[in-house]
Amino acid sequence: MGDNVTGGSSTFKGVLGTGVLHCMGVNVARTGLGEKQALDLGYDIESAWYPPLI
């Protein structure tokens, strides 16, 4: 915003968010882009899933 106030032309490209949910003893969390979003944007990705340690 400060750049634009002083005559610049910066644009806001967004942020990567974090979400966390705890329900019935299970925690679920996410940070950043999802797998599909990253692929749609052209990123070369790797995914991993780890089962609960219960």
NUPAMI-516595 format. One record per residue: residue in three letters; x negated, z, y of N, C-alpha, C in turn. Coordinates in steps of 0.02 Angstrom, whole numbers, plus 50000, padded with zeros to 5 digits. Each point is the difference from the previous one (the first is absolute). Example, Ala and Ser with C-alpha at 12.3 -4.5 7.8 and 13.67 -1.06 7.14 Angstrom:
BEGIN
<site residuo="ALA" n_xx="49340" n_zz="50390" n_yy="49716" ca_xx="50045" ca_zz="50000" ca_yy="50059" c_xx="49955" c_zz="50000" c_yy="50060"/>
<site residuo="SER" n_xx="50018" n_zz="49964" n_yy="50053" ca_xx="49958" ca_zz="50003" ca_yy="50059" c_xx="50039" c_zz="50037" c_yy="50055"/>
//
This chain:
BEGIN
<site residuo="MET" n_xx="49959" n_zz="50000" n_yy="49941" ca_xx="50041" ca_zz="50000" ca_yy="50059" c_xx="49957" c_zz="50000" c_yy="50063"/>
<site residuo="GLY" n_xx="49948" n_zz="50040" n_yy="50000" ca_xx="49956" ca_zz="50003" ca_yy="50059" c_xx="49970" c_zz="49932" c_yy="50017"/>
<site residuo="ASP" n_xx="49982" n_zz="49962" n_yy="49949" ca_xx="49972" ca_zz="49933" ca_yy="50012" c_xx="50051" c_zz="49956" c_yy="50035"/>
<site residuo="ASN" n_xx="50062" n_zz="50001" n_yy="49977" ca_xx="50052" ca_zz="49958" ca_yy="50030" c_xx="50017" c_zz="50021" c_yy="50071"/>
<site residuo="VAL" n_xx="49999" n_zz="50065" n_yy="50014" ca_xx="50014" ca_zz="50025" ca_yy="50067" c_xx="49948" c_zz="49975" c_yy="50050"/>
<site residuo="THR" n_xx="49939" n_zz="49991" n_yy="49976" ca_xx="49946" ca_zz="49978" ca_yy="50045" c_xx="49989" c_zz="49925" c_yy="49998"/>
<site residuo="GLY" n_xx="50050" n_zz="49962" n_yy="49975" ca_xx="49996" ca_zz="49928" ca_yy="50002" c_xx="49980" c_zz="49966" c_yy="49935"/>
<site residuo="GLY" n_xx="49985" n_zz="50038" n_yy="49948" ca_xx="49980" ca_zz="49972" ca_yy="49936" c_xx="50060" c_zz="49973" c_yy="49962"/>
<site residuo="SER" n_xx="49988" n_zz="49975" n_yy="49940" ca_xx="50055" ca_zz="49972" ca_yy="49960" c_xx="49995" c_zz="50023" c_yy="49927"/>
<site residuo="SER" n_xx="49987" n_zz="50064" n_yy="49990" ca_xx="49996" ca_zz="50027" ca_yy="49932" c_xx="50068" c_zz="49999" c_yy="49967"/>
<site residuo="THR" n_xx="50001" n_zz="49991" n_yy="49934" ca_xx="50062" ca_zz="50004" ca_yy="49962" c_xx="49994" c_zz="50054" c_yy="49947"/>
<site residuo="PHE" n_xx="50056" n_zz="50030" n_yy="49982" ca_xx="50002" ca_zz="50053" ca_yy="49950" c_xx="50015" c_zz="49967" c_yy="49933"/>
<site residuo="LYS" n_xx="49955" n_zz="50006" n_yy="49952" ca_xx="50007" ca_zz="49968" ca_yy="49935" c_xx="50032" c_zz="50045" c_yy="49948"/>
<site residuo="GLY" n_xx="50019" n_zz="50060" n_yy="50018" ca_xx="50032" ca_zz="50046" ca_yy="49954" c_xx="49952" c_zz="50050" c_yy="49970"/>
<site residuo="VAL" n_xx="50026" n_zz="50043" n_yy="49958" ca_xx="49961" ca_zz="50052" ca_yy="49967" c_xx="50016" c_zz="50001" c_yy="49926"/>
<site residuo="LEU" n_xx="49956" n_zz="50030" n_yy="49961" ca_xx="50013" ca_zz="50011" ca_yy="49929" c_xx="50022" c_zz="50072" c_yy="49993"/>
<site residuo="GLY" n_xx="50056" n_zz="50011" n_yy="49969" ca_xx="50028" ca_zz="50066" ca_yy="49996" c_xx="49987" c_zz="50034" c_yy="49933"/>
<site residuo="THR" n_xx="50019" n_zz="50063" n_yy="49997" ca_xx="49995" ca_zz="50040" ca_yy="49939" c_xx="50067" c_zz="50032" c_yy="49987"/>
<site residuo="GLY" n_xx="50021" n_zz="50001" n_yy="49938" ca_xx="50061" ca_zz="50034" ca_yy="49980" c_xx="49987" c_zz="50043" c_yy="49939"/>
<site residuo="VAL" n_xx="50030" n_zz="50059" n_yy="49998" ca_xx="49992" ca_zz="50046" ca_yy="49944" c_xx="50069" c_zz="50030" c_yy="49983"/>
<site residuo="LEU" n_xx="50015" n_zz="50004" n_yy="49935" ca_xx="50063" ca_zz="50028" ca_yy="49977" c_xx="49985" c_zz="50048" c_yy="49942"/>
<site residuo="HIS" n_xx="50031" n_zz="50058" n_yy="50002" ca_xx="49996" ca_zz="50048" ca_yy="49944" c_xx="50072" c_zz="50014" c_yy="49979"/>
<site residuo="CYS" n_xx="50015" n_zz="49984" n_yy="49937" ca_xx="50069" ca_zz="50010" ca_yy="49975" c_xx="49997" c_zz="50021" c_yy="49927"/>
<site residuo="MET" n_xx="50032" n_zz="50056" n_yy="49985" ca_xx="50005" ca_zz="50025" ca_yy="49931" c_xx="49932" c_zz="50004" c_yy="49966"/>
<site residuo="GLY" n_xx="49950" n_zz="50025" n_yy="50035" ca_xx="49933" ca_zz="50010" ca_yy="49971" c_xx="49956" c_zz="49939" c_yy="49997"/>
<site residuo="VAL" n_xx="50022" n_zz="49944" n_yy="50030" ca_xx="49961" ca_zz="49939" ca_yy="49998" c_xx="49981" c_zz="49981" c_yy="50072"/>
<site residuo="ASN" n_xx="49936" n_zz="49984" n_yy="50010" ca_xx="49976" ca_zz="49976" ca_yy="50064" c_xx="49990" c_zz="49925" c_yy="49998"/>
<site residuo="VAL" n_xx="50023" n_zz="49966" n_yy="50052" ca_xx="49991" ca_zz="49928" ca_yy="50007" c_xx="49973" c_zz="49989" c_yy="50070"/>
<site residuo="ALA" n_xx="49947" n_zz="49958" n_yy="50006" ca_xx="49971" ca_zz="49988" ca_yy="50066" c_xx="49977" c_zz="49928" c_yy="50006"/>
<site residuo="ARG" n_xx="49996" n_zz="49978" n_yy="50062" ca_xx="49978" ca_zz="49932" ca_yy="50014" c_xx="49965" c_zz="50000" c_yy="50068"/>
<site residuo="THR" n_xx="49945" n_zz="49964" n_yy="50004" ca_xx="49965" ca_zz="49992" ca_yy="50063" c_xx="49981" c_zz="49926" c_yy="50007"/>
<site residuo="GLY" n_xx="50014" n_zz="49972" n_yy="50057" ca_xx="49980" ca_zz="49931" ca_yy="50013" c_xx="50048" c_zz="49949" c_yy="49972"/>
<site residuo="LEU" n_xx="49975" n_zz="49940" n_yy="49987" ca_xx="50041" ca_zz="49946" ca_yy="49975" c_xx="50016" c_zz="50009" c_yy="49927"/>
<site residuo="GLY" n_xx="50059" n_zz="49978" n_yy="49980" ca_xx="50017" ca_zz="49997" ca_yy="49929" c_xx="49967" c_zz="49940" c_yy="49968"/>
<site residuo="GLU" n_xx="50002" n_zz="49997" n_yy="49934" ca_xx="49968" ca_zz="49946" ca_yy="49963" c_xx="50028" c_zz="49932" c_yy="50021"/>
<site residuo="LYS" n_xx="50066" n_zz="49994" n_yy="50002" ca_xx="50031" ca_zz="49936" ca_yy="50019" c_xx="49984" c_zz="49981" c_yy="50072"/>
<site residuo="GLN" n_xx="50002" n_zz="50049" n_yy="50045" ca_xx="49984" ca_zz="49986" ca_yy="50070" c_xx="49929" c_zz="49973" c_yy="50008"/>
<site residuo="ALA" n_xx="49953" n_zz="50032" n_yy="49965" ca_xx="49930" ca_zz="49979" ca_yy="50004" c_xx="49990" c_zz="49929" c_yy="49973"/>
<site residuo="LEU" n_xx="50033" n_zz="49986" n_yy="49943" ca_xx="49996" ca_zz="49933" ca_yy="49971" c_xx="50030" c_zz="49948" c_yy="50047"/>
<site residuo="ASP" n_xx="50058" n_zz="50016" n_yy="50030" ca_xx="50033" ca_zz="49954" ca_yy="50046" c_xx="49957" c_zz="49985" c_yy="50061"/>
<site residuo="LEU" n_xx="49957" n_zz="50048" n_yy="50019" ca_xx="49956" ca_zz="49991" ca_yy="50058" c_xx="49933" c_zz="49968" c_yy="49981"/>
<site residuo="GLY" n_xx="49992" n_zz="49984" n_yy="49935" ca_xx="49940" ca_zz="49964" ca_yy="49978" c_xx="49941" c_zz="50043" c_yy="49980"/>
<site residuo="TYR" n_xx="50011" n_zz="50066" n_yy="49991" ca_xx="49946" ca_zz="50043" ca_yy="49979" c_xx="49987" c_zz="49992" c_yy="49925"/>
<site residuo="ASP" n_xx="49937" n_zz="50005" n_yy="49980" ca_xx="49980" ca_zz="50001" ca_yy="49930" c_xx="50001" c_zz="50074" c_yy="49980"/>
<site residuo="ILE" n_xx="50046" n_zz="50020" n_yy="49957" ca_xx="50010" ca_zz="50071" ca_yy="49987" c_xx="49987" c_zz="50018" c_yy="49927"/>
<site residuo="GLU" n_xx="49993" n_zz="50064" n_yy="49988" ca_xx="49998" ca_zz="50030" ca_yy="49934" c_xx="50047" c_zz="50059" c_yy="50001"/>
<site residuo="SER" n_xx="50037" n_zz="50011" n_yy="49946" ca_xx="50047" ca_zz="50056" ca_yy="49996" c_xx="49982" c_zz="50044" c_yy="49941"/>
<site residuo="ALA" n_xx="50016" n_zz="50064" n_yy="50007" ca_xx="49988" ca_zz="50048" ca_yy="49946" c_xx="50058" c_zz="50048" c_yy="49999"/>
<site residuo="TRP" n_xx="50021" n_zz="50020" n_yy="49940" ca_xx="50053" ca_zz="50049" ca_yy="49992" c_xx="49973" c_zz="50054" c_yy="49954"/>
<site residuo="TYR" n_xx="50009" n_zz="50062" n_yy="50020" ca_xx="49976" ca_zz="50056" ca_yy="49960" c_xx="50060" c_zz="50042" c_yy="49979"/>
<site residuo="PRO" n_xx="50009" n_zz="50013" n_yy="49935" ca_xx="50056" ca_zz="50041" ca_yy="49977" c_xx="49991" c_zz="50072" c_yy="50023"/>
<site residuo="PRO" n_xx="50054" n_zz="50037" n_yy="50004" ca_xx="49995" ca_zz="50071" ca_yy="50020" c_xx="49959" c_zz="50040" c_yy="49949"/>
<site residuo="LEU" n_xx="49969" n_zz="50052" n_yy="50024" ca_xx="49957" ca_zz="50042" ca_yy="49957" c_xx="50039" c_zz="50060" c_yy="49973"/>
<site residuo="ILE" n_xx="50063" n_zz="49991" n_yy="49986" ca_xx="50042" ca_zz="50056" ca_yy="49976" c_xx="49998" c_zz="50004" c_yy="49925"/>
//
